Amino acid sequence: FLYLQKSYEYEIAALKMVELVDFQPNVIPICLPEGKDELIGRIGTVTGWGRRSEFGKISPILRKVNLPILSNEKCMEMYKISGKMQWIPSIFLCAGTEKGGSDSCEGK
């Protein structure tokens, strides 16, 4: 996929390993679900090095937070309530709470 900077679509990475991975207690495979509908309502871990304020510097450390996974429709509804119109593409996975205040930039 080609990363689309305007919409942030396809901001992913795929690694092709040159050697077999030696699985350990902290190095394990993950199983991806068939569809994201089965994830809605479950808790996911969000990570990132985002900006800690609107025009601030990028975080020097990886931040993380556990948040409930939402449907994209619910996510767009929450944006609308906050006064922002935001399209969430179908390939996105949305997570958060109605009160806000927690994201990968803040890590809380």
N, C-alpha and C positions, 0 to 999 in steps of 0.2 A: 504494500500500500504506500501511497505517497502522502506524506504529512501535509495537511491543509492548514496553514497558519491562520487564515481568517476565521475558520470555524473550530480550530483545534482538533479536527478529526484525524484519526490514525496516528495519534501521539503514543505509539507503542514501540516496543522493540522485540525482535525475535532473534534468538541466539542459536547458531548451529555449532554444536560442540565438536571439537576435533578428536576428543577422546571420550570414552564412556565415563559417566559420572559415578563416583563411588558414594552411594547414599549412606548418610550418617543420621543420627538423631536430629541434627539441625539442618540437614540437606535431604529433602524429600520431594517427591513429585507431587503436584497438585492435580486434582481432577476438576476440569471445567464443566459447568452445567450445560445441558443441552440448550436451555433458554434462560434468559435472566428473570422471567416471571417467578421461577422457583426460589430466587434469591430475595425478592421483595419482602421486607419485614425482618430479615436476618441482619446480623451485625457484620460489618466488613471493616477492614483496616485500611485507612486512607493514608498514603505517605506522599511527601513532596518536599521540595526545596523552594517553595514559593516565596513571594515577597510578603513581609510581615506587616506592611502598610501599602496603601494604593500605589505610591511611587517610591517605596523604600527599596533597600537592597535585598537581593536574594539571600535566603538563609544559608549560613555556612554549614549547617548541620541538617541531616535528614529529620524531618518532623513527622510524627504519626499521631493518629487519633482513631478510635473505634466509633463508628457511626452506623445507624440503621440505613439499610438500602431502601430506596424509594423508587416508585414507578416514575418514569420520565414525565408522565402527565402530572403527577403530584408535585414534582420538582418545578415544572413550568408554572403551576398554579401558585406555588410558594413565591416564585420570582415575581409574578404578577401582583400578589398581595403586597410585596415589598416596594412596588412602584416601578419594577423593571420588567420589560418584556424580553424574555429569553427563550430562544428555540433550543431545545435539547435534542440533538440528532439521535436516531434510533440505535446507533452503535455505542452511545454513551451509557454509562452506568452511574446513576445519581445516588448520592448518600448525604444525609444531613438531618437536621431537626428544624421544626418550625421556629423555635426561638433563636436559631443560628448560633454564632459565637464559637463554633468548633469547625476547623477545617485543616487541611494539610499544611497550610501556611502557618497557622497559629499553633497547631499540634496540641490542642487542649480540648 
